[in-house]
Amino acid sequence: MAIPAGSSFPARTNNRLDAFLRRHLVPEVYDAIRAYEPCIVVSDSEKHTLKYVILSDRRIYLTENPPKSIRRVVALRDIVAIDLIDDYPEFLSPQDRKTNQHIRIIYSTVLKKECEKSKGVRKFLFPFHHAKVNKKVKEENNGSVFWRGKGTRSLNKSSLRYHRESSAPTEDSTLCPPSDLKKHSLRSPSSFRPLPTPSRRSCQSTPAPGKAVSVPPCTANTKEPEGLPDHKGSLSEIPFKCDGNGNEFYLGNSSLASLLKRNPHLEKKESELHLYIVSTTSSIFLHLKSSWNNYMIKATLLQDPLYVSELSLPTGGKKPYRSEEKIKYFSQLKSELFLKDNTLRKILCLITELKVAAQKNFILKRLFWKTSDLFYFLVNTLHQYLPESRDKNTLQNKSQRADELVACIEIIQTLGLMFRETETESSRLNILAAKKGTLFNLLVILISKPQIPKSYPVFDIQLVADSTFVEMSFDAELQKLILEYTNTATALLYEILLVFQQGNLGLRSTKFAISWMMSFLQSRPPIVTFVAGIVNQVVKVLSASFQLLSPGQAVLLHQQLFILKSCLQYSKTLAEYIRNDYSEEFRYFIHMLALEKRLPLCYPITQPTTQLFHEVLKLVEQKQCVKY
């Protein structure tokens, strides 16, 4: 088996195939294509045929080599495991066997029950599981299911969080920040953009970890989205949610048990798709795992009714998707962001508009990484306000500091969105590697706690009585914002760690390695406080009795555990700190039974989180050598 030795970014370099995909796929689906690779395919319907495997944000496709037709093969929601098999296929030449990457994709289908014994419950596998076998994998029952129907659309959008009273949307649906920013629209009718923005979140903040939340029932909606028929043998008949735009979202394999129990006429079947890539530089295996992991996070969040409601389009028809309009829109938005006379409130409105549009259109993420100027602009803007504001007036103005933190949270969320699902973009790695100083500044910002104004003593008795309530209100709001900032920074740090992890696994490893990143972080004093905060949050989440985690909390827990695992694996200093200072917490509070009580089985992220949790516990218990 070949180990990826480099990257063939971008993973869309075949002009003939790219032109074919552009002609045969609707624009939304074409823009969502992540990568493709020539390979030899083995399944129940394909016997050692030369094909192209095509990966999008929701599906895996196959087409001939050269391309003639395109078929949907596996939906990411149906995948059980993606393994890299260590074997030497007999049908390949001796030389090709040495450079071969054998990828096995196991996926589930739901069939009508026949007169045969039901199969046992499958073993859940972590998406980053790497299987090694010494003999050739059997190719029995390597079924692949093909789908029909129109392509799906990309994920819609999200809206600006609220901490205070919000304003009504303006005529051109531009979002404005909270607080005193609510009085005037920053947009004129002449600056109308072709992309609408969604309705904003109601005045409700994200529940803090450990806080009681209402968890939606893990049930499936059996109504098939109109215009999206799929093969009857797949899980595509079992959507979890469908927004008003016709987008399909699914529970995935974690809901199969309850579904099959309710419907005695259905039974689960596992099929396999084998891909043989004769290349030492192909990164398709890593892209498959990354896309699957992204889909599980997305599918988990879609079990939050509030999150799903934000994805609904405002009333009115949906305009036809045109890439040219998106490019023009992005260019206009970026030019407005770079105006020198922009105030913080206007920057916040523009950043929010960019985030909302990027959630709906993946092409905007690609455009974001085409040049480095916008990435540098956002990081430099953060640097103006974090960890402390350069505006000295903010040292005594809690209301102004709260507005700054709201803007910083929005910027960090936007950066996290731009990092997610863009691992196939070569320009992203080039930008991050070109000026590592900007990336270092961003890392320090993320692990540093924001500074807030101190309360000064008031000697007038009447003024004390009048200001007490106001001070307490601002203090409580600032603490809420700091907690939200910490959670948002954790999510972005998780995305950056994934970039460096991919470097370890073969993607530009000469430029990025996770041990190199951890070495930098452990040399910065704020990292100790940051790691301590993560451990304390995990303790708080797991020690809350009889309270199930919300989808957002489950995803945050997964991200926190991944960061802890990276610290334990790749930083000797941080590993010793966690083991020595938090041994009691891991003994009495952070244990598997506590996790099982708090994490609903119906979340797609549950099984990978459980596996990750087990790996963290194992690293804490055994003082193994740190990897480099």
Secondary structure in CASP SS format (residue, H / E / C, confidence):
PFRMAT SS
TARGET T0000
AUTHOR 0000-0000-0000
METHOD secondary structure of the structure
MODEL  1
M C 1.00
A C 1.00
I C 1.00
P C 1.00
A C 1.00
G C 1.00
S C 1.00
S C 1.00
F C 1.00
P C 1.00
A C 1.00
R C 1.00
T C 1.00
N C 1.00
N H 1.00
R H 1.00
L H 1.00
D H 1.00
A H 1.00
F H 1.00
L H 1.00
R H 1.00
R H 1.00
H H 1.00
L C 1.00
V C 1.00
P H 1.00
E H 1.00
V H 1.00
Y H 1.00
D H 1.00
A C 1.00
I E 1.00
R E 1.00
A E 1.00
Y E 1.00
E E 1.00
P E 1.00
C E 1.00
I E 1.00
V E 1.00
V E 1.00
S C 1.00
D C 1.00
S C 1.00
E C 1.00
K E 1.00
H E 1.00
T E 1.00
L E 1.00
K E 1.00
Y E 1.00
V E 1.00
I E 1.00
L E 1.00
S E 1.00
D C 1.00
R C 1.00
R E 1.00
I E 1.00
Y E 1.00
L E 1.00
T E 1.00
E E 1.00
N C 1.00
P C 1.00
P C 1.00
K C 1.00
S C 1.00
I E 1.00
R E 1.00
R E 1.00
V E 1.00
V E 1.00
A E 1.00
L H 1.00
R H 1.00
D H 1.00
I E 1.00
V E 1.00
A E 1.00
I E 1.00
D E 1.00
L E 1.00
I E 1.00
D C 1.00
D C 1.00
Y C 1.00
P C 1.00
E C 1.00
F C 1.00
L C 1.00
S C 1.00
P H 1.00
Q H 1.00
D H 1.00
R H 1.00
K H 1.00
T H 1.00
N E 1.00
Q E 1.00
H E 1.00
I E 1.00
R E 1.00
I E 1.00
I E 1.00
Y E 1.00
S E 1.00
T E 1.00
V E 1.00
L E 1.00
K E 1.00
K C 1.00
E C 1.00
C C 1.00
E C 1.00
K C 1.00
S C 1.00
K C 1.00
G C 1.00
V C 1.00
R C 1.00
K C 1.00
F C 1.00
L C 1.00
F C 1.00
P C 1.00
F C 1.00
H C 1.00
H C 1.00
A C 1.00
K C 1.00
V C 1.00
N C 1.00
K C 1.00
K C 1.00
V C 1.00
K C 1.00
E C 1.00
E C 1.00
N C 1.00
N C 1.00
G C 1.00
S C 1.00
V C 1.00
F C 1.00
W E 1.00
R C 1.00
G C 1.00
K C 1.00
G C 1.00
T C 1.00
R C 1.00
S C 1.00
L C 1.00
N C 1.00
K C 1.00
S C 1.00
S C 1.00
L C 1.00
R C 1.00
Y C 1.00
H C 1.00
R C 1.00
E C 1.00
S C 1.00
S C 1.00
A C 1.00
P C 1.00
T C 1.00
E C 1.00
D C 1.00
S C 1.00
T C 1.00
L C 1.00
C C 1.00
P C 1.00
P C 1.00
S H 1.00
D H 1.00
L H 1.00
K H 1.00
K C 1.00
H C 1.00
S C 1.00
L C 1.00
R C 1.00
S C 1.00
P H 1.00
S H 1.00
S H 1.00
F C 1.00
R C 1.00
P C 1.00
L C 1.00
P C 1.00
T C 1.00
P C 1.00
S C 1.00
R C 1.00
R C 1.00
S C 1.00
C C 1.00
Q C 1.00
S C 1.00
T C 1.00
P C 1.00
A C 1.00
P C 1.00
G C 1.00
K C 1.00
A C 1.00
V C 1.00
S C 1.00
V C 1.00
P C 1.00
P C 1.00
C C 1.00
T C 1.00
A C 1.00
N C 1.00
T C 1.00
K C 1.00
E C 1.00
P C 1.00
E C 1.00
G C 1.00
L C 1.00
P C 1.00
D C 1.00
H C 1.00
K C 1.00
G C 1.00
S C 1.00
L H 1.00
S H 1.00
E H 1.00
I C 1.00
P E 1.00
F E 1.00
K E 1.00
C E 1.00
D C 1.00
G C 1.00
N C 1.00
G C 1.00
N C 1.00
E E 1.00
F E 1.00
Y E 1.00
L C 1.00
G C 1.00
N H 1.00
S H 1.00
S H 1.00
L H 1.00
A H 1.00
S H 1.00
L H 1.00
L H 1.00
K H 1.00
R H 1.00
N C 1.00
P C 1.00
H C 1.00
L E 1.00
E E 1.00
K E 1.00
K E 1.00
E E 1.00
S E 1.00
E E 1.00
L E 1.00
H E 1.00
L E 1.00
Y E 1.00
I E 1.00
V E 1.00
S C 1.00
T C 1.00
T C 1.00
S C 1.00
S C 1.00
I H 1.00
F H 1.00
L H 1.00
H H 1.00
L H 1.00
K H 1.00
S H 1.00
S H 1.00
W H 1.00
N H 1.00
N H 1.00
Y H 1.00
M H 1.00
I H 1.00
K H 1.00
A H 1.00
T H 1.00
L H 1.00
L C 1.00
Q C 1.00
D C 1.00
P H 1.00
L H 1.00
Y H 1.00
V H 1.00
S H 1.00
E H 1.00
L C 1.00
S C 1.00
L C 1.00
P C 1.00
T C 1.00
G C 1.00
G C 1.00
K C 1.00
K C 1.00
P C 1.00
Y C 1.00
R C 1.00
S H 1.00
E H 1.00
E H 1.00
K H 1.00
I H 1.00
K H 1.00
Y H 1.00
F H 1.00
S H 1.00
Q H 1.00
L H 1.00
K H 1.00
S H 1.00
E H 1.00
L H 1.00
F C 1.00
L C 1.00
K C 1.00
D C 1.00
N C 1.00
T C 1.00
L H 1.00
R H 1.00
K H 1.00
I H 1.00
L H 1.00
C H 1.00
L H 1.00
I H 1.00
T H 1.00
E H 1.00
L H 1.00
K H 1.00
V H 1.00
A H 1.00
A H 1.00
Q H 1.00
K H 1.00
N C 1.00
F H 1.00
I H 1.00
L H 1.00
K H 1.00
R H 1.00
L H 1.00
F H 1.00
W C 1.00
K C 1.00
T C 1.00
S C 1.00
D H 1.00
L H 1.00
F H 1.00
Y H 1.00
F H 1.00
L H 1.00
V H 1.00
N H 1.00
T H 1.00
L H 1.00
H H 1.00
Q H 1.00
Y H 1.00
L C 1.00
P C 1.00
E C 1.00
S C 1.00
R C 1.00
D C 1.00
K H 1.00
N H 1.00
T H 1.00
L H 1.00
Q C 1.00
N C 1.00
K H 1.00
S H 1.00
Q H 1.00
R H 1.00
A H 1.00
D H 1.00
E H 1.00
L H 1.00
V H 1.00
A H 1.00
C H 1.00
I H 1.00
E H 1.00
I H 1.00
I H 1.00
Q H 1.00
T H 1.00
L H 1.00
G H 1.00
L H 1.00
M H 1.00
F H 1.00
R C 1.00
E C 1.00
T C 1.00
E C 1.00
T C 1.00
E C 1.00
S H 1.00
S H 1.00
R H 1.00
L H 1.00
N H 1.00
I H 1.00
L H 1.00
A H 1.00
A H 1.00
K C 1.00
K H 1.00
G H 1.00
T H 1.00
L H 1.00
F H 1.00
N H 1.00
L H 1.00
L H 1.00
V H 1.00
I H 1.00
L H 1.00
I H 1.00
S C 1.00
K C 1.00
P C 1.00
Q C 1.00
I C 1.00
P C 1.00
K C 1.00
S C 1.00
Y C 1.00
P C 1.00
V C 1.00
F C 1.00
D C 1.00
I H 1.00
Q H 1.00
L H 1.00
V H 1.00
A H 1.00
D H 1.00
S H 1.00
T H 1.00
F H 1.00
V H 1.00
E H 1.00
M H 1.00
S H 1.00
F H 1.00
D H 1.00
A H 1.00
E H 1.00
L H 1.00
Q H 1.00
K H 1.00
L H 1.00
I H 1.00
L H 1.00
E H 1.00
Y H 1.00
T H 1.00
N H 1.00
T H 1.00
A H 1.00
T H 1.00
A H 1.00
L H 1.00
L H 1.00
Y H 1.00
E H 1.00
I H 1.00
L H 1.00
L H 1.00
V H 1.00
F H 1.00
Q H 1.00
Q H 1.00
G H 1.00
N H 1.00
L C 1.00
G C 1.00
L C 1.00
R C 1.00
S C 1.00
T C 1.00
K C 1.00
F C 1.00
A C 1.00
I H 1.00
S H 1.00
W H 1.00
M H 1.00
M H 1.00
S H 1.00
F H 1.00
L H 1.00
Q H 1.00
S C 1.00
R C 1.00
P C 1.00
P H 1.00
I H 1.00
V H 1.00
T H 1.00
F H 1.00
V H 1.00
A H 1.00
G H 1.00
I H 1.00
V H 1.00
N H 1.00
Q H 1.00
V H 1.00
V H 1.00
K H 1.00
V H 1.00
L H 1.00
S H 1.00
A C 1.00
S C 1.00
F C 1.00
Q C 1.00
L C 1.00
L C 1.00
S C 1.00
P H 1.00
G H 1.00
Q H 1.00
A H 1.00
V H 1.00
L H 1.00
L H 1.00
H H 1.00
Q H 1.00
Q H 1.00
L H 1.00
F H 1.00
I H 1.00
L H 1.00
K H 1.00
S H 1.00
C H 1.00
L H 1.00
Q H 1.00
Y H 1.00
S C 1.00
K H 1.00
T H 1.00
L H 1.00
A H 1.00
E H 1.00
Y H 1.00
I H 1.00
R H 1.00
N H 1.00
D H 1.00
Y C 1.00
S H 1.00
E H 1.00
E H 1.00
F H 1.00
R H 1.00
Y H 1.00
F C 1.00
I C 1.00
H C 1.00
M H 1.00
L H 1.00
A H 1.00
L H 1.00
E H 1.00
K H 1.00
R H 1.00
L C 1.00
P C 1.00
L C 1.00
C C 1.00
Y C 1.00
P C 1.00
I C 1.00
T H 1.00
Q H 1.00
P H 1.00
T H 1.00
T H 1.00
Q H 1.00
L H 1.00
F H 1.00
H H 1.00
E H 1.00
V H 1.00
L H 1.00
K H 1.00
L H 1.00
V H 1.00
E H 1.00
Q C 1.00
K C 1.00
Q C 1.00
C C 1.00
V C 1.00
K C 1.00
Y C 1.00
END
